[in-house]
Amino acid sequence: MPTMTLSVPEDLQVLIKKHNHIKWSEIARRAMWDYARKMEILDQLTANSELTDEDVHELDKVLKAALSKHYPEK
């Protein structure tokens, strides 16, 4: 199995070192698998899309505006 080295902020490293009984590499591996699977689903959903990048950015603006109006910050 290939090896990967990760950089983490110092404050995270302190927390990780406190709990050295935990198999952090396994947690990272599972998190990456989960994210990679989500990306695969996204790729499948968008494979036949005819939307351009410009269309996507416009939809993004419209959705964010609607969400911020519906859920105003407190």
C-alpha positions as CSV (number, residue, x, y, z in Angstrom):
1,M,0.0,0.0,0.0
2,P,1.4,3.4,-0.9
3,T,2.2,5.9,1.9
4,M,1.0,9.4,2.1
5,T,2.3,12.2,4.4
6,L,-0.2,14.8,5.7
7,S,0.5,18.2,7.1
8,V,-1.7,19.3,10.0
9,P,-1.7,22.5,12.0
10,E,0.2,22.4,15.3
11,D,-3.0,22.6,17.4
12,L,-4.4,19.5,15.7
13,Q,-1.1,17.7,16.2
14,V,-1.3,18.4,19.9
15,L,-4.7,16.9,20.1
16,I,-3.7,13.9,18.0
17,K,-0.6,13.2,20.2
18,K,-2.9,13.3,23.3
19,H,-4.8,10.3,21.9
20,N,-2.0,8.2,20.5
21,H,-4.0,5.0,21.1
22,I,-6.2,6.0,18.2
23,K,-5.3,4.7,14.7
24,W,-5.3,8.1,13.1
25,S,-4.2,6.7,9.8
26,E,-7.3,4.5,9.7
27,I,-9.5,7.6,10.5
28,A,-7.9,9.5,7.7
29,R,-8.2,6.6,5.3
30,R,-11.9,6.3,6.0
31,A,-12.5,10.0,5.6
32,M,-10.7,10.0,2.3
33,W,-12.7,7.0,1.1
34,D,-15.9,8.7,2.1
35,Y,-15.0,11.9,0.3
36,A,-13.8,10.1,-2.8
37,R,-17.0,8.1,-3.0
38,K,-19.0,11.4,-2.8
39,M,-16.9,12.8,-5.6
40,E,-17.5,9.7,-7.7
41,I,-21.3,10.1,-7.2
42,L,-21.0,13.8,-8.2
43,D,-19.0,12.8,-11.3
44,Q,-21.7,10.3,-12.3
45,L,-24.5,12.9,-11.7
46,T,-22.8,15.5,-13.8
47,A,-21.3,13.3,-16.6
48,N,-24.1,14.1,-19.1
49,S,-24.7,17.7,-17.9
50,E,-24.9,20.4,-20.6
51,L,-24.4,23.2,-18.1
52,T,-21.4,25.4,-18.6
53,D,-19.2,26.7,-15.9
54,E,-20.8,30.1,-16.3
55,D,-24.3,28.4,-15.8
56,V,-23.1,26.8,-12.7
57,H,-21.7,30.0,-11.2
58,E,-24.9,31.8,-12.0
59,L,-27.0,29.1,-10.3
60,D,-24.6,29.2,-7.4
61,K,-25.2,33.0,-7.0
62,V,-29.0,32.6,-7.2
63,L,-29.1,29.7,-4.7
64,K,-26.8,31.5,-2.2
65,A,-28.9,34.6,-2.4
66,A,-32.2,32.7,-1.9
67,L,-30.7,30.7,1.0
68,S,-29.3,33.9,2.7
69,K,-32.7,35.5,2.4
70,H,-34.5,32.5,3.8
71,Y,-31.9,31.8,6.5
72,P,-30.6,35.2,7.6
73,E,-27.6,35.3,9.9
74,K,-28.3,36.0,13.5
